[in-house]
Amino acid sequence: MANPTPHFTLNNGVELPQLGFGVYQTPPEETADAVQVAFETGYRHIDTAAAYGNEKGVGEGFKRSGLDREEVSLETKIWPVDYGYEQALHAFEKGSKKLGVDQIDLLILHQAYPQNFDATIQAYKALEKLLADGKVRAIGVSNFLPKRLERLLNETEVVPAVNQIEVHPYTQQRELQDFHREHGILTQAWSPIGGLRTYSDGDTPLTDETIVEIGKAHDKTPAQVMLRWHIQEGRQVIPKSVRPERIAENFDVFDFELSSEEIDRINALEQGMTLVPDEMDIDSLGVEVSEA
């Protein structure tokens, strides 16, 4: 696949752009416009999920773009309500129809389902079947802690290509990232600039004086500094926005480089705060996934 941005090669040889575009919390009625702008800006990887309720908008945005299918990488996630073998196979059918494609580039499990991890394993085995049949190009997981990954690796055949987790300067999950590197799993960073969390001291990575200072040295915004940090640290990063100017700003991160000293200063900002979906009572969330 030819990408306009640098790319990673996943553990099965599939290429994935270093910088993707996310649509978490993007209203369904705004998704197509945002995705269309993202494609016009130069993004070629879009990350969505069944639970976001906006897969159809992603598909419409792709359709409007006029891009060839092989130019674009589409990723979506299966929500635990569709875990289990047959259920996950059906979830693929729902997702592919909403996206308007026959093949999904990257299909992942949205998170572990501790209340029924056997169903989680069966869902992943369905992903393996879809991969073997060529209906998906790569498979993976999201929000899996090391203990969940260890059991998954012990009970399945295909090592996940990615684990999408919360990573930003205040929450770096280094132990989990080390596990990924040991097993050839790419770290995908959600909330890459720390925007999905409320901080008790009122400060955020976007206003952190260290990141602001580094940005001024490169004539870049704090968000651009953080996205560049992710890229140089070897993570795939998925910022989201519905504002065209912000979408463009987040893409403008390939014309500068952080020094090793600047990387170390950002790494030192770790505060150990992690949102752990693994601890959620998923059944109580009441998330439903509609048919296509």
C-alpha positions as CSV (number, residue, x, y, z in Angstrom):
1,M,0.0,0.0,0.0
2,A,1.4,3.4,-1.0
3,N,1.1,5.9,1.9
4,P,1.8,9.6,1.8
5,T,3.1,9.4,5.3
6,P,5.8,7.2,6.8
7,H,4.5,3.8,7.9
8,F,5.0,0.9,10.2
9,T,5.2,-2.7,9.1
10,L,3.0,-4.8,11.3
11,N,4.1,-8.3,12.4
12,N,2.3,-9.9,9.4
13,G,3.9,-7.6,6.9
14,V,0.9,-5.2,6.4
15,E,1.8,-1.5,6.3
16,L,0.1,1.0,8.6
17,P,0.6,4.8,8.4
18,Q,2.4,6.3,11.5
19,L,-0.4,8.9,11.8
20,G,-4.1,8.0,11.7
21,F,-7.3,9.8,12.2
22,G,-9.8,9.0,15.0
23,V,-13.5,9.5,15.3
24,Y,-14.1,8.7,18.9
25,Q,-17.0,10.9,20.3
26,T,-17.5,12.4,16.8
27,P,-21.3,12.7,16.3
28,P,-22.5,10.4,13.5
29,E,-23.9,13.4,11.6
30,E,-20.5,15.1,11.6
31,T,-18.3,12.0,10.9
32,A,-18.5,12.0,7.1
33,D,-17.5,15.6,6.8
34,A,-14.6,15.2,9.3
35,V,-13.3,12.0,7.5
36,Q,-13.6,13.7,4.1
37,V,-11.5,16.6,5.4
38,A,-9.0,14.2,6.9
39,F,-8.5,12.4,3.6
40,E,-8.2,15.8,1.8
41,T,-5.5,16.7,4.3
42,G,-3.5,13.6,3.6
43,Y,-4.5,11.1,6.3
44,R,-4.9,7.6,5.0
45,H,-5.7,5.6,8.1
46,I,-9.1,6.0,9.8
47,D,-9.9,4.4,13.2
48,T,-13.5,3.9,14.3
49,A,-15.5,1.3,16.3
50,A,-18.9,-0.3,16.4
51,A,-19.5,1.3,19.8
52,Y,-18.9,4.8,18.4
53,G,-22.0,4.5,16.2
54,N,-20.3,6.3,13.3
55,E,-19.0,3.6,11.0
56,K,-21.5,4.6,8.3
57,G,-20.1,8.1,8.5
58,V,-16.6,6.8,8.0
59,G,-17.7,4.8,5.0
60,E,-19.5,7.9,3.5
61,G,-16.4,10.0,4.1
62,F,-14.3,7.5,2.3
63,K,-16.8,7.3,-0.6
64,R,-16.7,11.1,-1.0
65,S,-12.9,11.1,-1.0
66,G,-12.7,9.4,-4.4
67,L,-9.6,7.6,-3.2
68,D,-9.0,4.0,-4.4
69,R,-9.6,1.3,-1.9
70,E,-6.0,0.3,-1.8
71,E,-4.9,3.8,-0.8
72,V,-6.9,3.8,2.4
73,S,-6.5,1.8,5.7
74,L,-9.8,1.3,7.7
75,E,-9.8,0.1,11.3
76,T,-12.7,-0.7,13.4
77,K,-13.4,-2.5,16.7
78,I,-15.8,-5.1,17.9
79,W,-17.6,-4.3,21.2
80,P,-18.0,-7.0,23.9
81,V,-21.7,-7.4,23.3
82,D,-20.6,-9.2,20.1
83,Y,-18.0,-11.4,21.7
84,G,-18.1,-15.1,21.1
85,Y,-17.2,-16.9,17.8
86,E,-20.3,-16.7,15.7
87,Q,-21.2,-13.3,17.2
88,A,-17.8,-11.8,16.2
89,L,-18.1,-13.2,12.7
90,H,-21.5,-11.4,12.5
91,A,-19.9,-8.3,13.9
92,F,-17.5,-8.2,11.0
93,E,-20.4,-8.4,8.6
94,K,-22.2,-5.5,10.4
95,G,-19.0,-3.4,10.4
96,S,-18.0,-4.0,6.8
97,K,-21.5,-3.2,5.6
98,K,-21.6,0.1,7.5
99,L,-18.1,1.0,6.2
100,G,-19.2,0.0,2.7
101,V,-16.2,-2.3,2.1
102,D,-15.7,-6.0,1.6
103,Q,-12.4,-6.2,3.4
104,I,-11.4,-4.4,6.7
105,D,-7.7,-3.5,7.0
106,L,-7.5,-3.8,10.8
107,L,-10.2,-5.4,13.0
108,I,-9.6,-5.4,16.7
109,L,-11.4,-6.3,19.9
110,H,-12.4,-3.1,21.7
111,Q,-11.3,-4.3,25.1
112,A,-11.1,-7.4,27.2
113,Y,-14.3,-8.7,28.7
114,P,-13.3,-9.9,32.2
115,Q,-16.8,-11.0,33.1
116,N,-16.6,-13.6,30.3
117,F,-13.0,-13.9,29.0
118,D,-13.8,-17.2,27.3
119,A,-16.1,-15.2,25.0
120,T,-13.2,-12.8,24.4
121,I,-11.0,-15.7,23.4
122,Q,-13.7,-17.0,21.1
123,A,-14.1,-13.6,19.5
124,Y,-10.4,-13.4,18.8
125,K,-10.5,-16.9,17.2
126,A,-13.2,-15.5,14.9
127,L,-10.7,-12.7,14.0
128,E,-8.2,-15.4,13.2
129,K,-10.7,-17.1,10.9
130,L,-11.5,-13.8,9.1
131,L,-7.7,-13.2,8.7
132,A,-7.2,-16.6,7.2
133,D,-10.1,-16.1,4.8
134,G,-8.7,-12.7,3.7
135,K,-11.7,-10.7,5.0
136,V,-9.4,-8.7,7.2
137,R,-5.8,-7.8,6.6
138,A,-4.6,-7.6,10.2
139,I,-6.1,-8.3,13.6
140,G,-5.5,-7.0,17.1
141,V,-6.9,-5.8,20.4
142,S,-7.4,-2.6,22.5
143,N,-7.0,-1.9,26.2
144,F,-5.6,-5.3,27.0
145,L,-3.3,-5.4,30.0
146,P,-0.3,-7.8,30.1
147,K,-2.3,-10.4,32.1
148,R,-5.0,-10.4,29.4
149,L,-2.4,-10.5,26.5
150,E,-0.6,-13.4,28.2
151,R,-3.7,-15.5,28.3
152,L,-4.7,-14.5,24.7
153,L,-1.2,-15.5,23.4
154,N,-1.5,-18.8,25.3
155,E,-4.9,-19.8,23.9
156,T,-4.8,-18.4,20.3
157,E,-2.5,-18.7,17.3
158,V,-2.0,-15.2,15.8
159,V,-0.1,-12.6,17.8
160,P,-2.1,-9.4,17.8
161,A,-0.7,-6.9,15.3
162,V,-1.6,-4.0,17.6
163,N,-2.9,-3.1,21.1
164,Q,-4.5,0.3,21.1
165,I,-4.0,1.8,24.6
166,E,-4.1,5.2,26.4
167,V,-0.7,6.8,25.9
168,H,0.2,10.5,26.4
169,P,3.0,12.3,28.4
170,Y,1.1,11.9,31.7
171,T,0.2,8.3,31.1
172,Q,2.8,6.2,29.3
173,Q,2.2,2.6,30.4
174,R,5.9,1.7,29.8
175,E,5.5,-1.8,31.2
176,L,2.8,-2.6,28.8
177,Q,4.7,-1.0,25.9
178,D,7.7,-3.2,26.8
179,F,5.4,-6.2,26.6
180,H,4.3,-5.1,23.1
181,R,7.9,-4.8,21.9
182,E,8.8,-8.2,23.3
183,H,6.1,-9.8,21.3
184,G,6.1,-7.8,18.1
185,I,2.9,-5.9,18.9
186,L,2.6,-2.3,17.7
187,T,1.4,0.2,20.3
188,Q,-1.5,2.4,19.0
189,A,-2.0,5.5,21.1
190,W,-5.5,6.7,21.9
191,S,-6.0,10.0,23.7
192,P,-2.4,10.8,22.4
193,I,-2.5,14.4,23.6
194,G,-4.3,13.6,26.9
195,G,-7.5,15.3,25.9
196,L,-10.0,12.7,27.2
197,R,-9.1,13.1,30.9
198,T,-9.9,15.7,33.6
199,Y,-6.8,16.6,35.6
200,S,-7.2,17.6,39.3
201,D,-4.6,20.3,39.2
202,G,-6.1,22.0,36.2
203,D,-3.0,21.4,34.1
204,T,-3.0,19.2,31.0
205,P,-0.4,18.0,28.6
206,L,-1.6,20.7,26.2
207,T,-0.7,23.4,28.8
208,D,2.3,21.7,30.4
209,E,5.1,24.2,30.5
210,T,7.7,21.7,29.3
211,I,5.7,20.8,26.2
212,V,4.8,24.4,25.6
213,E,8.5,25.4,25.8
214,I,9.6,22.6,23.4
215,G,6.9,23.7,21.0
216,K,8.1,27.3,21.0
217,A,11.6,26.0,20.2
218,H,10.3,24.3,17.0
219,D,7.5,26.8,16.2
220,K,5.0,24.0,16.8
221,T,1.9,23.7,19.0
222,P,1.9,21.5,22.1
223,A,-0.3,19.0,20.3
224,Q,2.2,18.8,17.4
225,V,5.0,18.2,19.9
226,M,3.2,15.3,21.5
227,L,2.3,13.7,18.2
228,R,5.9,14.0,17.1
229,W,7.0,12.4,20.4
230,H,4.7,9.4,19.8
231,I,6.1,8.9,16.3
232,Q,9.7,9.1,17.3
233,E,9.0,6.7,20.2
234,G,7.7,4.2,17.7
235,R,3.9,4.3,18.3
236,Q,1.1,4.7,15.8
237,V,-0.9,7.7,16.9
238,I,-4.6,8.5,16.3
239,P,-5.6,12.1,17.0
240,K,-9.2,13.2,16.5
241,S,-10.9,16.4,15.7
242,V,-13.9,17.8,13.7
243,R,-12.3,21.2,13.1
244,P,-10.6,21.4,9.7
245,E,-7.8,23.7,11.1
246,R,-7.0,21.2,13.9
247,I,-7.2,18.2,11.6
248,A,-4.6,20.0,9.4
249,E,-2.4,21.0,12.4
250,N,-2.3,17.5,13.7
251,F,-1.1,16.2,10.3
252,D,1.7,18.8,10.1
253,V,4.3,16.8,12.2
254,F,6.7,15.5,9.7
255,D,8.9,18.5,9.1
256,F,10.7,18.7,12.4
257,E,12.4,16.3,14.9
258,L,12.7,16.3,18.6
259,S,16.1,15.9,20.1
260,S,16.9,13.0,22.5
261,E,17.0,15.6,25.3
262,E,13.6,16.8,24.5
263,I,12.3,13.2,24.3
264,D,13.7,12.6,27.7
265,R,12.1,15.7,29.1
266,I,8.7,14.6,27.9
267,N,9.2,11.1,29.1
268,A,9.9,12.5,32.6
269,L,6.4,14.0,32.7
270,E,4.8,10.6,33.5
271,Q,2.3,10.8,36.3
272,G,1.1,7.2,36.4
273,M,-2.6,8.0,35.7
274,T,-4.3,5.4,33.6
275,L,-7.9,4.9,32.6
276,V,-8.3,1.1,32.9
277,P,-11.3,-0.1,30.9
278,D,-10.4,-3.6,32.1
279,E,-12.0,-2.6,35.4
280,M,-15.3,-1.5,33.9
281,D,-18.5,-3.3,34.4
282,I,-19.1,-3.6,30.7
283,D,-22.6,-5.1,31.1
284,S,-23.7,-2.0,33.0
285,L,-22.7,0.4,30.2
286,G,-25.7,-0.7,28.1
287,V,-23.8,-0.2,24.8
288,E,-25.7,-1.7,21.9
289,V,-24.5,-2.2,18.3
290,S,-27.1,-1.9,15.6
291,E,-27.4,-4.1,12.6
292,A,-26.1,-2.8,9.3
